[in-house]
Amino acid sequence: MRLFIAALALATAFPAAAIAGGATILPGCFCSWFNGPTATPSRSSTGLLSHEGGGAGPGVKAADDFYLDISQVHRLDTISVDLATSSVAGLVKARLEIYDDCDGRPGRLLYTFTRSTVEEVGPLGFDNLRRVRHTFVASQQGTILEPAKPIALRGGTYWLSAVGLTDNLCSTMNMCDQTFWLPVDGPIKGSTAHKVVGVFGDAPGPIVYPDSGWTPSDICCAGCIDLAFTVCATPCKIILDQGGPDLTRFAPSISGSGLLLEARTADDLVVPLCEDQELCFVRGYIATNCNPPRARLDVYDAACTLPATFSPPTTFDASRLTDTGRTITVEGRVLKVYAVDFWDFQSFGFPLTLNGGRNYWLSIYAVGSGSVSERGYALGAKRCDIPQCTPSFRQFNPAAISGALVGITDQSWRPVRFADSSTFDLGLTVAIRPVASVPPGGVGGSAACPSDVDGNGRADVSDIFGFLTLWFAGCP
């Protein structure tokens, strides 16, 4: 199998960059959105109250929007926010929420972060307030038993809400803490900040925030302002977006559910000409009753218009499975539909490289525990943006299947056909990034040690492979 590997990782780390007003883009941050330099607060214009408990009563949440390039998928790395708080140092806490956009205001809650590093920047000089910077790292939001899973943000508009949490010292010190999200200098980007006021739920229930309660800051309190935050995410260019899932078209795709049920369903993509590319992100959809749900991805070379039969694939485990809340019923079994994301494409310690101008086949399948009652299906594409096309619309070659009721010894591939004998595509999204190259001065253009080939600041064994890769590519 000719799936070549690259010895260099994509360089997305940059030195810290000081921004006017004190805001900083952190080292290693690929800045996807910088909302602007933090304004100097005053007693008459502190920011927007965003706090639960303490001096905020049942709670007030502030939110502001940001935008990501729709031609790319973005792996979320860090989000930093600048706040002013009177919570006691050492007891400063905050929660970060990410929402989708609903008609120019926060919509559905997507993710909640509860762990952050806190940097004490300094006192504001009034009302016992200090400026603090919270940095939320996506990979640190899990636990030992349930590690954090990568977050893929498609292009479009999102909303952030950073909420200070009380230090619970109000009763003992006769003082009640508050937190304000600091504003930025410069013009408004996107929508103005919004806020919503909470109400106490049934005791001892949580605070309730009405979904319809978000109002713009310019009509409620603080004027027309944007709030201080930076979003760092690693972008990957989308080269295939077939939509999905189509709950009416599917094909068996499962491993570990009995020999007679083993199957793989795959679909192909074309890598752009001229340059080799690293595989960066893959999303597909499966329906399964396996518990717990697991999935893998096989990447095959192409043999004309089908996957290569005798060339073993390269296999990767899923980074995240997300229950879509939808189901299909097959053979009397109710199967949950999952979106399956893949981010980690390290093969023998190196990123997987796809050669420019070639077809590859991708197969996403459920992984069972050996029970013959387990089922798994790959779901078809659904392109709502192409209304003139029939449901069987496809790009390149139709999906192909191997195995399925004839055992894994049957490795032949053939076009998959549904009940009406039509062929179809799978609901796949694939993103890539250029194979990394190292500039003469190292990563970021800074002076580098000659033995530090990949410019990561260390001279280690990875530099040997980096040197060999450059040597065999004809680079002196």
N, C-alpha and C positions, 0 to 999 in steps of 0.2 A: 504494500500500500504506500502510495506516495503522498502522504500528508506530512509536509515538512514542518520543522519546529524552528522557532527563532530563539536566539540566545540573549536578546535584549528586551527589556520591558519598556513600555511606553513611558516617556519622561513627562510627568505631569507635576513634578514638584518644583516650586519656585521659592526663592528666598523671601522672608517676610518683607512686606512692603508697607511702610508707614503712609497713612492717608491723612490729609488735613483734617483737623478736628479730633485726632487721637485714635480713630479707628484703624485697625490693622488687619490685613489679609494674612492669615496664619501660614507658617511654613508648611509646604506640602499641599496647599490649597489651590485647586484648579477653580478659580473664582467663576462660578456660573452666574451669580447675581450679586452685585454690590449696590445697596440701596442708597449710598451716599455717605459723606463724612458726617459724623455726629455733631449736632449743633451744641453750642454752649448754653446749657439750661440756666434759667433765671427763676426767681421766686414767682414771677407772674406767668412763666411759661416753662413748666417743669417737664412736661411730657404728657403721656396718656396713661391714666390709672389702669393697672392690670395686676390684680392681686386677689387672693382668696383668703378670707379670715382677717384677723387683726382689725385694722382701721378701715377695711373695705366691706365690712358686714358680710353678707352672703357671697359676695364676690363680683368682680367686674373683669371681663376679658377684653383685651385689645387685639386686633389682628391687622395685618397689612399683606399686600399681594406681591407676587413676583412671577416672572415669566421665563420659560425655558424654550429653547429652539425646538421647533416641531420636526425638524429633519433629523433629530438625534434622540437617543434614549440616554438617560442620565443616571449613573449610579451615585446615590447620595452618600457623601462622605461626612461633612460637618456643617453645622449651622451655628453661627455666633450672633448674639444679640447684646445690645448695650442697654442697661437698665439703671435706674436710680432707686435705691432702697434704704429704708431705715431699719430693716431687720438686723439683729445683732450679728456682728462678724463671727463667722464660724457656724452660724445657723442659717445662712442664706441659702434658699432653695428656690427652684423654679421648675415649671413644667412647660414643655413645648408641644404644640399640636400643629399638624399639617392637614389642611382641608383642600378639597377641590373647589373649583369656582362654580357658583350658581348665580348667573345673571348679575355679575359684578359684586358679589359678596361671598363670604364663606359659605360653603355648601356642606357636603358630606365629610365627616371626620375620617381621615385616612390612616394617620399614624400618630402615636403619642410617645414622646420621649420624657423620661423622668430622671435621667442621670446627666449631670453636666459638671465640667470643671469651672470653678469660679475664680476670676481674677479681680482683686480689689484694686480699682484704679485710683480712687482718692475721694475726699469729701467735696461736696458741692458748695459748702459754706453757709447753708441755711437749712432749716427744718430737719436737722439731724440726718440728712440724706447723703449717701455715698454713691458714687458711680461704680458699678460692677459690670463685668463682661462674662456672660455665660457662654460656654462652648459645648454644644451637644454633638457627640461623635456617634454616628449611626451604628458602628460596629461594637459599641460598648453598651448598648441598650438591653442586651440579653442577660441571662443568668448562667450559672454553671450547668444547671440542668437543662436549660433551654437557651442556647447561644443565639445572639442576634443574627438575623438573616438579611442579606443584601436587599436594598430598596431600589427598585427601578421606577424612575419618574419619566413618563412620556412627555413630549413637548406640550406646552400650553400654560395656562394660568393656574397658580396655586396660592393659598393663603397660609400665613404663619400666625400663630397666637402664642406669645410668650407670657406666662402668668407667674408672678411671684407668689410664693407660699408662705404663710405666716410662720413666725418663729415660736408662736404659742406662749409668749411672755407677757401678753397684754394684761392679764389679771394680776401677775406678781409684781410688775414694775409700774403699773398704772399708766402704761404707754402702749399704744397699739401701732404696730408696724404697717407700712404701706410700700408698694412698689410701683414705679412709673416706667413705662417704656419710653426711652429718650427719642426725640425727633432728630431729623437730619436737615442739613443745609441743602439748598438747591431746589429745583423744580420737582413737582409731583410726578412720579413715574407710575403709570397704570392708574389704579383707583386710590383715593385717599384712604387713610386708616379707618377702620370700623371698630365699634365696641358693642358689647352686649352685657346686660346686667342680670346676674343670677338671682334665684330665689331658693330658699331652703326647701328641700323635699321633705317627705315624711320622716320624722325623727326616728332613728338617727341616720336617715338617708343622706345621700350626697347632694351637693348643690346642683340645681337644675338650671340650664341655660336654654331658653326657648329658641328653636331654630329660626324663627321669624323675627327674633329680637335684634339682629345685627343692624346698626344704624351708622351712617358715615360720621366721622369725627367733626366735620365742618358744620353739622347741624345739631350736634349734641353738646359740645363742650370745648374742645381744644383747638378748634379751627381746622383749616385745611392743611394737614401735615402728613408726611411719610415718616416711618419709624426706622430706627437704626438696626440693620442686620446684614449679614453676609451669608450666602449659600454657596457651599463648595461641593461640586459634584464632578465626576469623571464622565465626559461625554463620549458616546460611540455613534457613528453615523449609520443610520438605518438604510440598508440596501434592499430589503424585502419586507413588505408589510401586507400580508394577505388577509388580515382581519381575523374574525372568528370570535367565539366558536359558533359553528352551525350545528344546532342540536338535532338536525334532521339527516345529516350525513356523517358517517363515522365508519371506522374499520378497526378490527381487532389489533391491539398492540400491547402485549404483555409478556413479562418474563417471570418464571417461578410460579406458574399456576398449573403444573401438570404438563407432561410432554405433548399431549394431543392438543393443548390449548395455546402453546407457545406461538407467538406471532410478532412480526415487526411491520409497521406501516411507515413509509418514508416519503418525503417530498424533496424536490431539488431547488437549488438556487444557482445563480451565475455570479461569479466574482468579477468585479469590474476589470477591464483590460489594463495593461501596462504595469500595474504595481501589485505586488503581493500584499496581503492584508492579514492582520491578526483577527481571529474570531473573538468577539468581545461580549456579545449578548445574544441569547436565543430565548424566545417565549413561544410556547405552544399550549395546547389544551388537551387534557385527557379526561375521560369519565371512568371511574373505577369504584368498586366496593371494597378494595383492599384497606385494611385497618391495622396499622396506620398507613396512610397513603404515601407511597414513595415512587420516584420516577428517575429514569436515566435518559441520556441522549447518546445515540450512536452517530458518528460522522463517517460516511462512506465516500470513497472515490466513485466516479461515474464510469459505467461501461456502456457507451453509446447513450441510449435513452433510459437506462435503468441503473440501479446501484450495482457496483462491482460484486459479483457473486463470490469469488474466491479470494478477495482481498479483505482481511479482517478490519473492522471499523475501530476507530478511537472512541472510547467510552468515557462519559462524564456523569457525575451525580448531580441531581437538581440542587440549586441553591435555595429555592423557595417554592412551596406549593401553596396557593391561595384558593380557598374555597369560594367559588363564585356565587354560591347560594342557589345554583340551578341544578337540575337533575335530568337524567334521561332514564327510561325504562327499557331494558333489553332482556328478552327471555324471562320476563317476569321479575327481574332483579332491578331494584332502584339503585342507580349509580350516581354519585356526586360528581359534578363537573369542577375541575381544578384548572387554574392558570398555573403553568409551570415555567419558572424562570431559571436560566443557567447563566452564571457569571464567570465561574472558575474554569478556564480552559488550559490549565497547566498539564502538559504531557511530558512525563519524565523530567519534570522540573522546569520546562520551558513553555512559553505560550504557543498555542497551535496556530500555524500559519497556513492560509489558503492561497494557492497560486492564482495570480491574475489571469482572467480569461478562461477559467475552467468551471465546469459544473461539479457540485458536491451534493450529496444526499444526506438529509437529516432525519433521523427516526427518534421520536420521543415515545417512551412506552412506560406503562405502569410496572412496578416491581412487586410481586406477590410474595407470600410466605410459604407457598407449596400447596395450599388448599385448592382442590379442584373446583370449588365454588366461587373462587375469585375471578373477576373479569376486568379487563382494561381495554379502552378504545381510544384511538386518536381521533379528534374531531376536525371536521372540515372547515374550510375558509368561508367567511361571510363578509362580503364587501358591500356594506350599505351605501358606500359612496359611489357605486357604479350601478344605478338603478336600471340602466338599459341592458345590463347583462343578466343572463339566466343564473339560477343558483349553481349551475355547474361550471361557471366561469373559471378558467384556470390560466396560469402563466407557465411558460416552459413546458415541462412534461407533467402529466397527471400523477397523483400519488400512486405509489407502488406498494405491494404487500408480499411478504415472504412468510412461510409457515402457515399457521391457522388451520387447525383440524387435520393437518397431514403431518404434524410433528416438526421438530426443529431440524430433522435430518433433511427435510426438503428446503434447501437454501435458494431455490430458484425464485427470482423476482418476476412479477407480472403486474400490469396496471390493475389497481383496485377498482372494483365496480360495485355500485350500490344496488339496491333492490330493483331500480328501474334501468339497470345496466349502464347508467351514465358514469363517467369518470369525474373526478373532482380533485381540488387541491386541499391541503391541510391548512389549518389556521396557524400560520407561522409568522413570527417577526424575527428578523435577523439583523444584527448590527456589527460593524467592523471598525477597525482603526488601522492606520498605516503601520507597517512594521517599523519598529523604533530604529532610529539612527542616532549616533552620538556626535554632536558638534565638536569642532577642534578644541574648544575650551572646556569641554565637559558639559554636563547638564546645566542649563541656565546661562551658558556662556562664561562661567567663572573658571578661573585657573584650576586645572585638575592634575592630580598626580598621574604621571604617565602610565603606571600600572593599574590605575582605576579606570578601566576601559568603559564601564557603563556609567561612570560619573555619579555614583550614588554616595560618594564620600568614604567608601571603604574599599580596600584592596583585599579581595577574597576569591574563592574558587569560581564564583560566577564570572569574574573578569577573564578567566582562562577561556571559558566557553564563548564569551563575547569576542575575545581576540580571534579565536579560531573561526567564528562566524564571519567576521570582517575579512579575515585572510582568504577564506575560500570564496568569498564574494568578490575578490579582486581588489579589496581596499587595503592599501599599504599601512 
